[in-house]
Amino acid sequence: DATVCSSSKCPNALTRMCHWDSAAKKCDCAPNVCSDIVDASTCMGSKCPDDTTRSCYWDSTNGTCSCAPKVCSDIRDSRTCMGSKCPDDVTRDCHWDSTKRMCSCAPPPPQVCSDFKDSVTCSSNKCPDDVTRNCHWDSAA
């Protein structure tokens, strides 16, 4: 019954609690992580059990449920990384650092010449806010 169910641990996964599925009128194992969810519609409507600030999402290619990234470094795969926007700042792209083998958020694109931090990069670029003009490096400043 529902009461016994809710206070029990899953016999096949003792780290997880059982939960009562009132729609199906049966006792089931509560998900511990998104990948424990095997059904696309349940997946899409769930928060990540191990991090409720993030939502689960259904990966239709692999037929699996995963926790949606909160920041680029949550993405573990280089191809997914390179094709993603930073979840916390969609104006920027994620980029894969092959040295560290991790995904991070690329710096924002320069808005003005002063965003360029070295003389070579500065001198070889147009002004981001006015492409008819060139940036120039002020060695005195």
Steps between C-alpha positions, in 0.01 A plus 500: 500500500597867463615550862728196512629586152601859583699397806693219327835491325517347151609136546712513183656844571527572872611860448157583356159525664184340368218730398130439440385555143137597560413499129622143448405402858833331558818537696807600302860596563543880522770631264835585655630669184333595169635189328283286734196638313417281202202685358537816285194688629587437869857602422405833339277594793755419773766688689836321537454298821861569603488874412151654503626829355532318165246323280524156345491484121435211262782409263304348211820386322602272787151447643619611843409762757778734616540803719503818293825695539499806727844617383724393210719287729198271561533390134734201476509449124706720264249492213204598721720765660602664172139521382361650821440846636613563859192395705561791741565759225345419161682789329821294525604163360642206688841391380695177551840530666686197362791547745278479807247276322214712624232732372497864606332824404692696236575863588240747373569640153676839513260796501761778478873524420592517870374141538815387314768444762818473292659729238513244216132400528401863546688633197379224269130560569231740387306686769218259598261794539605670173655267238600792277777581751803305623590449863840633602715423800579791730834403654499806728171399666 
